[in-house]
Amino acid sequence: MLARSDIASRLDAVRARIAAAEARFGRAPGSVQLLAVSKVQPAELIRAAHQHGQRAFGESYVQEACDKQALLGERALDWHFIGRIQRNKTKTIAAHFDWVHGLGDPRHAERLGAHRLTVSDEPLRCCLQVNLSGEASKAGVEPHALPELLAHCARIEGLRIEGLMTLPAPAEDIAAQRRPFAVLRALRDRLATPEQPLATLSMGMSDDLEAAVAEGATMVRIGTAVFGPRPRHP
């Protein structure tokens, strides 16, 4: 596990990478938000990151995240659920998170919206996950089904659809990395309306954040580069 003192320098390095990519690809300074993926990392490292100005954290395991929130409850943090959504966890997700990044099932959307209405006046902010590879093992909706899912979710009280998210297969060079991100951006551009601009593109991780920024990412989900190698989930 990293020492608390290492977190500041690692955050600075990631922020510098994002700023350099914004400049390189003609993006406005500060247009890309860093989501620090803190799953399986201890609460003390999240506390250290927050002390160095990081506010948004991504978690994949519901109970683990709730335990950390109890320990860090006095801090003004934004909690993003980035794991696979399970039907029996929708009530807890709706109550304990500000964002959900992997929404791809209309039944999950309905449950999340209904539960959210019982716990908060603020809607649950959501990104619809798009499966661009067509692999059955990957979560998310296929591109051809995205318009129907988007229209369905837009009618659900308790949810606000902020944009789209994808998790492509790893690729070695930046040209190959950029291709799926370009597809997601094109989907967003085609489906966005003034009433629903889909302003958030949640895409890019430690190894491909530059490619994601090049293709319009507004939020990059960075774990290893911030917190170091991930411990095994118990």
C-alpha positions in Angstrom: 0.0 0.0 0.0 1.2 3.5 -0.8 2.1 5.9 1.9 -0.2 8.8 2.4 2.7 11.1 1.4 2.9 9.4 -2.0 -0.7 10.3 -3.0 0.0 14.0 -3.5 2.8 13.5 -6.0 0.9 10.8 -7.9 -2.2 13.1 -8.1 0.0 15.9 -9.3 1.5 13.6 -12.0 -2.0 12.5 -13.2 -3.3 16.1 -13.3 -0.2 17.1 -15.3 -0.9 14.3 -17.8 -4.5 15.5 -18.2 -3.5 19.1 -18.6 -0.8 18.1 -21.2 -3.4 16.1 -23.1 -5.9 19.0 -23.0 -3.2 21.3 -24.5 -2.0 18.7 -27.1 -5.5 18.0 -28.5 -7.0 21.5 -28.3 -9.2 20.9 -25.3 -10.1 23.8 -22.9 -8.0 23.8 -19.8 -9.9 22.1 -17.0 -12.4 20.5 -19.3 -11.5 16.9 -18.2 -12.4 15.8 -14.7 -10.4 13.3 -12.8 -12.4 10.5 -11.2 -10.0 8.7 -8.7 -10.9 5.0 -8.8 -10.5 4.0 -5.1 -12.1 0.6 -5.1 -10.2 -1.8 -2.7 -8.1 1.1 -1.5 -8.3 2.0 2.2 -10.1 5.0 3.5 -6.9 6.6 4.7 -5.7 6.9 1.1 -9.0 8.5 0.0 -8.6 10.9 2.9 -5.1 11.8 1.8 -6.3 12.3 -1.8 -9.1 14.6 -0.6 -6.6 16.6 1.4 -4.8 17.2 -1.9 -7.9 18.5 -3.6 -9.5 15.4 -5.0 -13.3 15.2 -4.5 -14.7 12.5 -6.9 -14.0 8.8 -6.1 -15.1 5.7 -7.9 -16.1 2.5 -6.2 -17.2 -0.9 -7.5 -18.2 -2.9 -4.4 -21.3 -1.6 -2.7 -20.7 -2.7 0.9 -17.0 -1.8 0.8 -18.0 1.7 -0.4 -20.6 2.1 2.3 -18.0 1.1 4.9 -15.6 3.8 3.6 -18.4 6.4 3.5 -19.1 5.7 7.2 -15.5 6.4 8.0 -15.2 9.5 5.8 -18.7 10.8 6.3 -17.6 14.2 7.5 -15.9 15.0 4.2 -17.6 16.5 1.2 -16.9 13.8 -1.4 -18.7 12.8 -4.6 -19.2 9.0 -4.8 -19.4 7.3 -8.2 -20.5 3.7 -8.6 -18.5 2.2 -11.4 -19.1 -1.5 -10.9 -21.6 -3.9 -12.3 -25.1 -3.2 -11.1 -26.9 -6.0 -9.3 -30.7 -6.0 -8.9 -30.5 -6.6 -5.1 -28.0 -3.7 -4.7 -30.0 -1.0 -6.5 -31.6 0.3 -3.3 -28.2 0.8 -1.6 -26.6 2.3 -4.7 -29.5 4.8 -5.0 -29.0 5.9 -1.4 -25.2 6.0 -1.2 -23.9 7.3 -4.5 -24.1 10.6 -6.4 -23.3 9.0 -9.8 -23.7 5.6 -11.6 -21.5 5.0 -14.6 -22.5 1.5 -15.8 -26.3 1.8 -16.4 -27.3 -0.5 -19.3 -30.5 -2.3 -18.2 -33.9 -0.5 -18.2 -35.0 -2.6 -15.2 -32.1 -1.4 -13.2 -32.8 2.1 -14.2 -36.4 1.8 -13.0 -35.4 0.4 -9.6 -32.6 3.0 -9.1 -35.0 5.9 -10.0 -37.8 4.6 -7.7 -35.4 4.1 -4.8 -33.7 7.5 -5.3 -37.0 9.2 -5.0 -37.4 7.8 -1.4 -34.1 9.1 -0.2 -33.2 12.3 -2.0 -34.6 15.3 -3.8 -31.5 15.3 -6.0 -31.7 12.9 -9.0 -29.1 10.1 -9.3 -26.7 11.2 -12.1 -26.1 8.5 -14.6 -24.0 7.5 -17.6 -25.3 4.9 -19.9 -22.7 2.2 -20.6 -22.2 1.3 -24.2 -20.7 -2.1 -25.2 -18.7 -1.3 -28.3 -17.0 -4.6 -28.7 -20.1 -6.8 -28.8 -18.6 -9.2 -26.3 -21.2 -11.0 -24.2 -18.9 -10.8 -21.2 -18.9 -7.0 -21.3 -21.6 -5.0 -19.6 -23.6 -2.3 -21.3 -26.0 -1.8 -24.1 -25.0 -2.3 -27.8 -25.0 0.8 -29.9 -28.1 0.0 -31.9 -30.1 -0.3 -28.7 -28.8 2.9 -27.1 -31.5 5.2 -28.5 -34.3 3.1 -27.0 -32.5 2.8 -23.6 -31.9 6.5 -23.6 -35.5 7.4 -24.3 -36.6 5.0 -21.6 -34.3 6.3 -18.9 -35.1 9.9 -19.8 -38.7 9.3 -18.6 -37.7 7.8 -15.2 -38.1 10.2 -12.2 -35.2 10.1 -9.9 -32.6 9.8 -12.6 -30.7 12.4 -14.7 -28.9 11.0 -17.7 -25.6 12.9 -17.9 -23.9 11.1 -20.8 -22.3 7.9 -21.9 -19.6 5.6 -20.7 -17.5 2.8 -22.2 -14.8 0.4 -21.2 -13.0 -0.8 -24.4 -10.6 -3.6 -24.7 -6.9 -2.6 -24.1 -4.9 -1.5 -27.1 -1.2 -0.8 -27.5 -0.9 2.3 -29.5 -2.8 5.6 -29.3 -4.4 5.3 -32.7 -6.0 2.0 -31.8 -7.0 3.4 -28.4 -8.7 6.3 -29.9 -11.0 4.4 -32.2 -13.6 3.2 -29.7 -13.6 6.5 -27.9 -14.3 8.2 -31.3 -17.3 5.9 -31.8 -18.7 6.8 -28.4 -18.3 10.5 -29.1 -20.0 10.1 -32.4 -22.9 8.3 -30.7 -23.2 11.1 -28.2 -23.1 13.7 -31.0 -25.9 11.9 -32.8 -28.2 11.5 -29.8 -27.6 14.7 -27.9 -30.4 17.3 -27.9 -30.7 20.7 -26.3 -32.9 19.1 -23.6 -30.5 16.2 -23.1 -27.0 17.3 -24.1 -25.3 14.2 -22.8 -22.4 16.4 -21.8 -20.4 13.7 -20.0 -18.2 11.2 -21.8 -16.8 8.9 -19.1 -13.9 7.1 -20.8 -10.2 6.6 -20.4 -8.1 5.0 -17.7 -4.5 5.0 -16.5 -3.1 3.5 -19.7 -5.2 5.4 -22.3 -6.3 8.7 -20.8 -4.5 10.7 -23.6 -6.5 8.9 -26.3 -9.7 9.5 -24.4 -9.0 13.2 -24.0 -8.2 13.4 -27.7 -11.6 12.1 -28.5 -13.6 14.3 -26.1 -13.6 12.6 -22.7 -14.9 14.9 -20.0 -14.2 12.4 -17.2 -11.3 9.9 -16.9 -11.4 7.1 -14.4 -7.9 6.7 -13.0 -7.0 4.1 -10.4 -3.5 2.6 -10.7 -1.8 5.9 -11.6 -3.2 7.5 -8.5 -3.2 4.8 -5.9 -0.7 2.3 -7.3 -1.3 -1.4 -7.9 -4.7 -2.5 -6.7 -4.9 -4.9 -3.7 -7.0 -8.0 -4.2 -10.6 -7.6 -3.3 -11.4 -9.8 -0.3 
